[in-house]
Amino acid sequence: MKPLISIITPLYNHEKYIGKCIESALGQTYVNWEQIIVDDASTDNSFEVASTYSARDKRIKIIRHKKNWGISRLSDTYNQALKAARGRYVAILESDDYWPKNKLEKQVNFMVSKKAVLSYGNCILVSSGGTPINLFTYSYEKNILNNNPTGSILRLFGNLKFSVIPVTVIMRRKELLEVGGFCNDRYYPFTDVPTFLKLALKGRFAYINEVVGFYRKQEISEWYNFASATNAMGREELRDCVNLFLQKHKRHPVCSQILREDYLKSEQSIFIEKKKRWKKLSYFLNTTAFKYNINPLFIFFLNKYIYYKIKKHI
């Protein structure tokens, strides 16, 4: 029998999207799964919408908070679902995201064949209305994308430009529990990077060069609220998160080697300064693109063109 996959879905005020999210799980060609939805005391009809699906399919389970735990307790929300999970594998499907129908079957088979602790892949960024905006993929060397040797992908996290999109991720529950489950740190409130950093020292990853998720980018979200309140769109906090992790694990040969290399601080400083200079433009491009269904690159080059035309007449 195929192994059980536990799908973890945190939910808060996404009544417009939770139906699409659940239906993308129901439509999977791989059927041995359970979906654990944790409703963080939504004030709209999110819980009611999710409950209609749960009533029809026993694989869908809902946990409801009496009070909102919020972003500061996001790791607690994820770990509450993880505690209830029974699967050999754990997949992340946030309540405004969704999957292609063959995601679980294709990705788990690939992950098993590679004996990986974590698998991830490409995704399509969609606007709040669901219009495809951009393809998120990777152009790094294959071995490092696969965390081969173990820990080597930490170099990519260290440059602050690399990210693993949660909607594409499947993890082995055994190793996830061994690192303490989902976590955050004092600098970075989200669970993705801190958790993936720990798993990077547990074993190989399996990058699948296919679209295995649809990531909904909205003009207003927890990420944009956090990023816009910081100096460099959250990159200074991300830097501190990664560097603190490397320092804590400096006895590991890979972490020790990365800390000794001068490039890391230099790359981080250059990237952060760029983010500081372009913060307003970056925020404008993203909020405009994902609100009005426009490719961010088009807006970026349009802005460059306008700037060039103005400069010519100054």
N, C-alpha and C positions, 0 to 999 in steps of 0.2 A: 504493500500500500504506500502511496506517496505520502511524504511527511506533511504534517500539519503546519500551516503558516499562520501566525498571529498578526493581524493587521491592527496597528495602533492608530486611532484617529482622535486627536484632541479637537474639541468643538466649542466655539464661542461665537454666537450671533452671526451664523452663516446659513440662515434659513434659505437664502437664494441658491446656495451652492451645495449643501449637504446631500441633496437628492442625487445630483450628478456624481458626487463623490462615491456614495454607496452603490449606485447603479454600475459604476465602473468596476467595483468589486464583484457585484452579482454577475456581471457579464464576462468574468474571467474564464478562459478555457481550462484553467486549473481550479478544481472545485473544492479541494480539501483545505479550507481556510476557515478562520473565525475572525470577526471584526469586533474589536473592543473600542467603543466610542465613549469618550469621557467628556460629558457636557459640563463646562465650567460656569454653571449658573447663568446660562444665556437669558437675555431679557426679551428676545424675539421668539419666534416659533420654531427655532432650531430643534429643540428637544421633541416637540410634537411631530415634526417632519421625520426625524430619525426614528421615533417610536413606531410610526406606521410601517416602516421597513422591518424593524425588529419583530413586530407582531406577525409578519408574514414569513420571516426566515430566522430559524433558531440559531443560525451561525452568527447573527448580529446581536451583540450584547451592549447595553448602555449603562454607564455609571453616571450618576448626576450629583454635582456638588450643590449643597444648600447655599453656600456663599461662594463668591467669585475668588479664586485663588490668584488669578492674574499671571502676568509674565514673570514676576519675581519667584513664583512657585511652579514654573513651567516644568522643571525636572521632576517635581513631585507628581504632577499630573501624568507625565509619561510613565513614571515608575509605578503609579497606581494601576495603570493599564498593564504594565509589564508583570506585575504581581499576579494579575488575573489571567495572564497568557499561559496557554498550554502547549504552544507550538514549538517545534524544533527550530523554526526560523521566525524572525520578527521583521515585519515590513512597516514602513512609515507612510501613512496616507493622511495628510492634514485635510481638514474638512472643506477647504475650498479648492483642493487639487483633485486630479483624477488620473486614471491609467488607461493605456491601450489594452485591448482585450487579451492579448497573449503575454502580457508582462510577467505574471507570476510563473507560468509554465516555462517560458523561454529563459528567464533570468535565474530561476532556482536550478534548472538543469545545468546551466552554464556555471553557476556558483559551485554546485556539487562536483562537477568535473574538474574544477580548478582547486578544490579543497580549500576554499576561501572562508575567512571569518566575516567578510563584508563584501557585498557586490553593489555597484552603482553604474550609472550609464548616462546617456544623453537625455535631454528633455526639451520639450517645446514650451517656451514661455507664451502664455496667453494673457490677454487683457482681462479686466474685470467682467467684460461681456462675453469672454470666451473666444475672441478672435486671436488666431495665432499671430504672434508678434516677432518672435525670433527663435532660432535654434541654438541651444546651449550645448556645446560639445567641447572636446579637448584635443590639443595638438602636442601634448607632451610625449616624451619617450615612453614606449610601451611598458617597460619593466618598472619604471617609477610609478606609472599609473596603477600598476598591479601591486604596488608596495613590495617589490622584489629587488633587493632583500628586505626582510621585515624591518619596518621603521623608515625606509627610504622616502616614503611619500611625505614625511614630516618636512622635508625640504620645500615641497610645494606649498604646504600650509604656511610655512615660514615666510614665503614671499608676499603673502597677503592678497595675491591676485587669484589664487586657486580656491575653489570651493566644491564641495560635494553636495548636490541638491537633494534634500531629504526625500522628496517624492520618488526618487530613483533608487533608494537604499533598501537592501535586505541584509539582515545580520543573523549570525548564528546566536541563538539565545544563550547557549552555554557560555560563550566568551563574553557576551554582553553582561551577564550576571557576574562573571568573574571580575570585571572591571568596576563593579558596583552599580551597574545599570546606567540609566541616563544621568548626565550631570551637567552642571554649569560651573562658572567660577565667579569670583567677586568682580571681575571686569566685564564679563560677557554673559548676558542673561539667558541666551538661547542654548539649547541642548545639543545642537548638531556638531559644531567644531569640538567642544570639550570631550564629547563622547567618542567621536571619530579619532581624535588624537590618541586616546587610550587604546582603542582597538587596533590602531596602527602598530602598536608594540606587541600585539597578541598573535598576528599571523598575516598571511598574504591577503590582498584584496583581489577582486575580479572585476575589472572594468569591461563592460560590454558596450561595444561601439554601435549601439542602436538606441532608438527613442524608447524609453521605458517609463516615461512619466510626463504629465502635463502640469506645469507649475504656474498657478494663477498669480500674476503680479497686479497689485491694486494700488491706486493712487494714495490710499490711506490704509496702513497696516501697522502691526506691532513693530515690524522691522523699520519702516520709514519713520515712525514716531521716535524710535530709539536712535536711528541714524541721524535724523535731522536735529536732534538735541545734542549731538556731539560735534567736536571741532572738525573731524575728517571723515564724516559719514560712517562712523563706527570702526574705522580701521586702527585707530590708536588703541582702542579697547581690545580689538582682535589681536593686535601685536602683543599686548601685555598678556593676553590669555595664552598664546602660543609660546612666548618666551618663558613665562612662568612654568609651563608644562615641561619645556626642555630643561630648565634649571632643576626642577624636581626629579627629573630622570637622567641627570647628567652622568650617572654611572653606567647608563646604557651606552654601548659603543657608538651607536648612530647619533644619539643626542649629544654625546660628548664631541663627536666630530663636527656636527653642525655648529655647535657653540664656539668651536675654535676657528671657524671659517669667517673671514672678515666680510664676505659678500652679504651676509644676512642683514646686519645692521644697516649697511649702506643701501641695500635694496628697499628695506622697510622704510627708511627715512625719506628716500626719493619718492616712493609711492605715496606716503602719507602727506608729504608737502604738495604733491599734485592734487590729492583729494581735498586738501584744505583750500587750494587756490580755485578749484573748480567745483566746490561744494554746491554753491547756489545753482550753477548751470546743471550739474549732475542731478540735483533734486528736481529741477524744472523739467529736464529731459525725461526722467523716469515717470514723474507724475503725469505729465502731458501725454506721453506715449501710451501708458497703460490705461489712462482714462478715455482717450479718444482713438484707441486702436491704431496707433501709428508706430512704425518701426523706429526704435530709438536712434539707430544709425542715420535714418533719414533726417530726423530732427537735428542731430549733431552736425551733419554736413550742411544742413540749411543754415544753422546758426553760424558756422564757420564762413559760409558764403556771405551772409549778411554783414558779419564783422569785417571781412575783407573789403566789401564794397564801401562800407562806411569809412574804413581806414584810408582808402584811396582819396577820399574827399576831405580829409582832415589836414 
